[in-house]
Amino acid sequence: MEAKEIVLEAMKKSGTPLNAGKIVDITGLDRKVVDKAMAQLKKEDVIVSPKRCYWQAK
């Protein structure tokens, strides 16, 4: 499974908006990997930010 798929799955399971630090805690991935995956998901318009620095799946 790709990092962005892992990040997206963590967001879906959580049910609440998450910041990158929380995603790192949940997934165990490196912070740089999470940041890169989130950038790809933002570019693909798969995640949205309901409040500053927090993200959730659409």
C-alpha positions as CSV (number, residue, x, y, z in Angstrom):
1,M,0.0,0.0,0.0
2,E,1.3,3.5,-0.9
3,A,1.9,6.1,1.8
4,K,-0.9,8.3,0.5
5,E,-3.4,5.4,0.7
6,I,-2.3,4.7,4.3
7,V,-2.7,8.4,5.2
8,L,-6.2,8.6,3.5
9,E,-7.3,5.4,5.3
10,A,-6.2,6.8,8.6
11,M,-8.2,10.0,7.9
12,K,-11.3,7.9,7.0
13,K,-11.1,5.7,10.1
14,S,-10.6,8.6,12.4
15,G,-13.8,10.4,11.5
16,T,-12.4,13.7,12.7
17,P,-10.0,16.2,11.1
18,L,-6.3,15.3,11.8
19,N,-3.1,17.3,11.6
20,A,0.1,15.8,10.2
21,G,1.5,15.0,13.6
22,K,-1.5,12.9,14.6
23,I,-1.3,11.0,11.3
24,V,2.3,10.2,12.0
25,D,1.3,8.9,15.4
26,I,-1.5,6.8,14.0
27,T,0.3,5.3,11.0
28,G,3.9,5.2,12.2
29,L,5.1,6.7,9.0
30,D,7.9,9.3,8.9
31,R,6.8,12.9,9.0
32,K,8.3,13.7,5.6
33,V,6.5,10.8,4.1
34,V,3.2,12.0,5.6
35,D,3.8,15.5,4.4
36,K,4.5,14.3,0.9
37,A,1.4,12.1,0.8
38,M,-0.8,14.9,2.1
39,A,0.5,17.2,-0.6
40,Q,-0.4,14.6,-3.2
41,L,-3.9,14.1,-1.7
42,K,-4.4,17.9,-1.7
43,K,-3.3,18.2,-5.3
44,E,-5.8,15.4,-6.2
45,D,-8.5,17.2,-4.3
46,V,-9.2,14.1,-2.1
47,I,-8.8,15.9,1.2
48,V,-10.2,19.2,2.6
49,S,-9.2,21.4,5.5
50,P,-12.2,22.3,7.7
51,K,-9.9,24.4,9.9
52,R,-6.3,25.6,9.8
53,C,-3.7,22.7,9.8
54,Y,-6.3,20.0,10.1
55,W,-7.4,17.8,7.2
56,Q,-10.1,15.2,6.5
57,A,-11.1,13.0,3.6
58,K,-13.9,14.4,1.4
